[in-house]
Each structure stands twice: as structure tokens, then as C-alpha cells.
Amino acid sequence: MTTPDLTDCDREPIHVPGAIQPHGVLLAFEPATWAIHVAAGPTEAMLGGRPEDLLGRAVDEIFPAARFLLEEGEGYVGLMQGAGGEPFDATVHASGGLTLLELEPSNGAGDSGMALLAALERADAAMEAAADMEGLCDRAAQALRRLTGFERVMIYRFLDDGAGRVVAEARDPEARAFLHHHFPATDIPRQARALYLRNRIRVIPDAGYTPWPLVSAEGPEAAAAFDLSDSVLRSVSPIHLAYLKNMGVGASASVSIVRDGALWGLAAFHHPEPRLMPHGVRAVCRSIAASLSRRLRALEETVYHRDRARLRNRQDAILARAEAEPHQGAALLEGLEELLGAVDAHGVAVRIGDRMAAQGMTPPAEALPPLFDWLKGEAGKGVFTSHRLGAEYEPAQAWTGKASGVAAVSMGGDAPAQIAWFRAERLQEVIWAGDPHKAMNAESGMLTPRASFAEWAQTVRGQAKPFSHAEVEAVRSLAEQLQELHRRRAVQDMNRRLAAAVADRDEQLAQKDFLLREVNHRVQNNLQLVSSFLGVQRRQTIDPVARAQLEEAARRMRAVGLLHRRLYQSDEVRAVDMDRYLDELARDLLGTVDAQWANNLRIVAAPVRLPTDRAVTIGLVVTELMLNAIKYAYEGRAGPIEVSLDLESEAVRVAVSDQGVGRGEGVSDQGGFGSQVLHALVRQLGGRLAYLDNGPGTRALLTVPAR
């Protein structure tokens, strides 16, 4: 028997199916000549000629008003009328040097703009009243079903392993329920998830359709290889169509739920008979999904800050005890009860040097030393967490009942310490929509569409409740403050010894302190002086290109000077409050351009602290991105600019967004000095910079490791 390959579906070339769904027509033409190179669909019935007969003809011969609409840009451009007067919904985008025009017969129902707007407002109002994620997703599913009339609408969330879970469902009472059911990762392969991120809405009006092959002026091979990634009519994988048939679905649609540029989940629509989703309804569905995404993020932030505040109170009690005890190690070893409450855990263990103590449900005493040795390597660069420790540390399989989850931190220095919090096993019964292992043929080993979606229960062992983001941050913060307390005490002890030994050097130390402040002051003055010199040189320079370069150099210098001023005026020089720094930096930068820019600035920054060296580099990147937006986004005019900052897991995300002309219109990613500086800064941060469609405008998203 062939060994099953679980990546077969991941390799299926679904972006080049060589065919489209037959409920519409696809015409791909050369933009310069308007000559049709590729055609497909029931063109004889809709346009009066076979696809082969349309090759070489100009699009505006068939649609006299085509040029006006097709110059509107990409996406849905409105209604077009053929030579016979029939109305078609038209969608436009580019592929392989050609422009794709996709036409679907307009349903003629005239979905009232006011009715659709009212439906959107009702959906927003319903979601606004939701108190938690489950309620929010449920209200979104109900609103989407009322809007579309589909038999079933599911809110489907992707899990860490690529599998998915139905977190909300609105359905006809007679329809099969899938609420809380899990679906394996093979049901939606990796490349399909990538297309869901690229195309936010997909419709299959008739799951029993016969694909209509593309015909190309360049021959069958060119037609088979034609990229339909952005096509509205793109034919669906035969495996997926068989999957829908086995599920009893006659029509399907999906709307992507995207959060921070990542695919969070889908709104999935099922109907037992063929059913079309008109373009107006699709647009409202996308808006509801976008609103759902924003509200999910807001709810998660609310929960995070609430939990963080609760855990901070427990953390303060631990720090107060450590502060009161003359020896910090003794405070930790003897204060296990307070330490256990730092996070929601069943047990805690501490190792300081060769001393060890534990309380609550923990691994056996003899298992702790080797476990701590292993954790030291895993947690050497921060907090290590696992909700299935036995899968990562084999000896832990012997005591999963007591410690299936762990959050551990190692603190270095001259008195190294380790703390580990443990969570006991939490037995889970996962309900799958069909046996996930039967997605493959037992004889061939190939993945095939599952024939059954009957409930299939699986008991999951060896796993604990995962530690939340707030708990991980609480552990990290506690470790940092304990280390800071240890360092502060060490400094205090050293200062006392030095004071006793070198009392006669006090005046010299005072002089050094004075000199240090003087140096800081002079550095700040010099930075301001260099900035002033650049300004003078700019005013005396006639060449507009040189003037612009000098002005950009001055702004970069001000970005460095601003951070230096904040540092030497602050007691904390190792870290910077990025929200305050970015706010001041952005306002200072726009203040040098035009007062109208400052009025269009919006700052959305979460409270994030970063090391000084990373903060100044990020500040320079933001300066460059804002300069790009000022120069290119609005063609010289002032317009809205948003600077956002947030922290997710171990990554800092900084975005500069505009609502201007969009990337590619006057902006070059390579060659200019600013671009070279920008790429060098991103490489220095070890991060990545992505340019996303802000609809309208551009969203430049910088993602860097938090440490």
C-alpha cells in the first residue's frame, strides 16, 4: 500500500485550473490594443459568438462603452451592456500582462443600495451589542444568513495546526448542525488558504457545474497555464467539488476574515440547491466580515488588558515580598504561595543554584532537575510555554496528569534562578465533522474528498489549557522586574562598598555625573546644530532634488535627536515607550511639512516598551515610510495618515497607512537612497516589510521580533 502523502492537496495547482465556472464569461485582452487573447464561458449565448470566434477581436467592439468603465481600475467596476443590451456585472483585474474582464449576468433584482446599507447597519448594530467572541461571531452569522438567504452560514476559525473549528452557525432548523465541529487541515489546503487571503470572497453558485475550458490565441498550453488567482469565475478544484457534493451542498460561498494581514477564518455559506450571490450582496458580506475582524481584535484587546490588570495585582504582591526580604532567593523559595498565583496554574517550582522548592501539582521531585536543565535551554531567550509538554519533552509523558502544560522563565546573572508554572492535563473531546483520517484512499494513499461528515469524537490527552498572551506577558514582566530588583540590589550593595572604600572620591563621581549630563546636553545641542545646518543648506540650495534630500536628512536627524532627548531626560535608558515616542515623532515630522498634514494624522498605538537600539531603528523606518506617504500618496496634497503599533505574541507590528493613490503610482521600491536606507534598517531589525492594499491607498506593515 502506498504511504499517504498529506501534502498532495497542498501541491494542487488550483490557481491554474485552465477553466472557469460556466455562470459567467471571461475575456482576457491586451491593454494596448484591446485585442482578446483568452476567452471562456457561454459566450455564444451571452455575447453572440463562440470563445474561439472572439479571439483577436477588440473588447470595445462587443462593449462600446467598455473603455470608460475599464479605466476605473481593478475589482468590480459596475454594469456593462453588450451589443444586445443585456446588463452584465463586470469585474476587472490584471494577470500575466493581460487585463481580465469577467462578466456575470446581472440578476436584475436591483438590490437597493439603501436596503443593502440598512442590512449592513443592522449587522453592525447587532455585533456592537455582543459581549464576547462567541456572541459576536453568532450575531455575524445570523446577519449574513438574513442577508444572503443561504441555508447555512458558519463562522469558521483556523487553528494553529491548520485545522478549523466552527465557532458560530446560523442555519435552517432542518439543516445539519456543524457548530463546534472540527475540520482537518486537509479540507482547506495551504495554497487554498493563501488564495482566501488574496481573494476575500469566493462564490460557487452551482457546485454541480461542468467547467468551461479556456481558449487562448497562444494555444492549449498557454490556456492551461493561464493564472486565474484573482479570477472571480475561476474553476474550483474537482476534489473540492466532490467534497461539496458529499456534504450535500449545491451552492457555496466564502468570505475571508482577515486580521492584521493574516487569515483568521472564513464565513462559509452553504445551500442545498444552486444559488447566486449578487455582487451587491457580496460587497455587504465583505464589509460585515471586515467589521467582524475589527471587533474581534477589539474584544481580544479588552480581554488582554483586563487579564493583565488582574495578574499585575498578584505580581505586585510577589515583588513586595521580594523587596521586603533581604535575600531575593529566599523570598522566592519561601513565597511559593504568592508565586503560584502569578498565573492560573496548578503547581509551581523554583530552582536557585542548587536549592529547589515546589508547591501544588508538579512533576516528581527527582524529575525536576533534568526538566529545569532542559527548560534552561528552551527558555534561554525569554518565556517558554507549552500546552503539550509530553510531545516536546519525552520524560514528561510519564506525568502528564500533573504537568501537561508549562510556562517557564530563566533568569541569569550571578544568582541564576528558574521558575516553572505547571498545568495539569485537561481531557478534551474534540468533535470532528467526519473521521479526519478518512480523507485518504486506503489503497492508493492519495487524499480524496471525505464521503462522510458524521460526528466523529476524539479524546485528546496529554494537553493542558494553553497559557494566554496576558499570562505570558505577566511571566515575562515578573522575571524582568525580579531581575531588575536583583540588579538594583547588587548596584546598591556595590555602591555601599564603594562609598565606604572610596569616600574621598565622591567629588570626582559628582564631577563625572556633571560631565555626563554636560555631554548629553552637548550631544543634543550638536544634533540640533546639525539639523539647523541642514535646514540652512536646504534654504540656500536651488536644486529641488537636493533641497528635498537635505530636508529628508534633517527629518532623519530630528528622529534620532527626539529619541536621545527622551532618553537623557528619563531615568530609564534601556527601554522606550514606543507609543509615546511614535506619537511625538509623527507629530514632529508632520509639523515640519504643513499644518494640514498634522490635522490628518491618526495615531493608534498600544502600550509597548522596546529596547533603545530597536526603538531608534523602528523610529527611522517610520520616518522613511511617512516621508514616502507625504511625497507620493496624495500627489503633493495633504491627506490622512495613520501610524499604528501593536504587540502580538513575540512580534511588534508597526504600520503606516494612507488613503492615497496606492502603491505603484510614483513610488519605487528600489534604487533611491531612501529605499536603500529603509531596506538596510529592516535588515538590521531582522524583520520584514510588506506593502498591503489599504483600499484605498497603501498600508506599509513592518513586523519585527519584539526582542
Protein Blocks (a to p, Z undefined) as FASTA:
>chain_A
ZZddfklmmmpcfklnopacfkbccddddfklopafbdcdjfklmnopafklmgopafkl
mmmmlmmmmmnogcjebjcddfkopacddddddeehiacddddddehlopafklmmmmmm
mmmmmmmmpcbfklmmmmmmmmmmmmnopabdcdddddfkopacdfbdcddfkbccfehi
acdfklmgfklmmmmmmmmbdcdfblkbccdddddfkbjklmmmpccklpmklccdfklm
mmmmmnopabdcdddddeehiafbdcddddfbdcdddfklmmmmmmmmmmmmmmmmmmmm
mmmmmmmmmmmmmmmmmmmmmmmpmblklmmmmmmmmmmmmpccfbdcddehjaccdehj
dddfklmmmmmmmmmmmmmnmccddfblklmmmklmmmmmmombccddddedjbdcdddd
dddddddddddehjfklmccfklopacddfbfcdcddddehiacdddfklmmmmmmmmmm
mmmmmmmmmmmmmmmmmmmmmmmlmmmmmmmmmmmmmmmmmmmmmmmmmmmmmmmmmmmp
mblmlmmmmmmmmmmmmmmmmmmmmmmmpmblkbccfklmmmmmmmmmmmmmomklmmmp
ccddddddddfklmmmmmmmmmmmmmmmmmmmnnopacddddddddehjaccdddddfbe
bghihpafehiamlmmmmmmmmmnopacddddehgajdddddddfZZ
